Amino acid sequence: MSGPIGGSMWVTGRHPVEELLASATQRARKVLLSDAVPKEVRAAFEKRAKELALPCLTCPRQEWERRTGEREGGGIAAEVAEYVYAGMEEWVSALPGTARVFLLDGITDPRNLGAILRSVRAFAFDGVVLPADRSCPVTGAVFRASAGAAAHVPVVQVTNLARAIERLQEAGFWLYAAEGAEGTDLSAFAPAKRTAIVLGSEEKGIRRLARERCDGAVRIPMAPGAESLNVSVAAGIIAYSIRKSLTSPTG
């Protein structure tokens, strides 16, 4: 169930590091604190690191920045040998009867990917599938943008997104492309028990092969003349709407 992203990475920021140290799937190998971090905060991280049998080191701020390559993060960091991706088959077989997931095609901005993972966690989606090409992998910047959600959300990295769509359909999912003005108005959309939404980049959209394999499309209704939404904003709206329809008494 692993997929390295190539070399170790630093996760920085108090909340992302706290989430990383609480993760059941991601494993830090050490914690690095700046001596500028308040004593009580340092003590809390030292205690948690000890519980996990991890080294917890303190160094001057300049040294912390040199070692992590970061200026932000409040002097709090943890090193991860590799981000552990979920395996497609293990993940699919463990999904509940009612499940909802995102498939991402061409999302290359780490801030967008992080924000999508944050919405996935907030609205109880069951994971994210993304291709190995034309896509941002999970990095330290993604961790930070996700406010630590990347430590808990299953992320599946695949070589062929169209094949991943077919695999989800075999597992009983209905697949919908979220494409601008096309498709069912989200306010009238009745999701299946197993629903997956495909999101494309704002520049290039969803690739043709992936789009052709979808069962339909959904759109977010907007005021006349409004431009398209940022993909992470669209993901948040869609995730909230689908969760609401699945948990409502009449849904």
BELKARA-V839762 format. One line per field, one symbol per residue. psi: psi as a letter, one per 20 degrees, with the letter a starting at -180 (. if undefined). burial: + if it has 24 or more other C-alpha atoms within 12 Angstrom, else -. Layout:
psi = ???
burial = ???
This chain:
psi = kqoqjorrqppqqgggggggijqihqoqiqppqqiipqghgghghhgghghjlqpoqprqgghghghhjqhrikjpqqppgqpoqqpggggghiqrgoqprqppokoiphhggghghghgghkkrjrppqqhqkqprorhhggghikihiihpppppqhohhhhghghhhjjqppppnndiqapphijpnqrhoppppprqhgiapqghgghiqiaqqqoprqpiqrqqqhhgggggggggggghhiqhi.
burial = --------+++++++++++++---++++++++++--+----+--++-++------+++--+--++-++-+--++++++++-+++++++--++--+--+++++++++++++++++++++++++++++++++++-+++++++++++++++++++++++++-+++-++-++--++++++++++-----+--++++++++++++++--+++--++-+++++++++-------+++++++++++++++-++-----
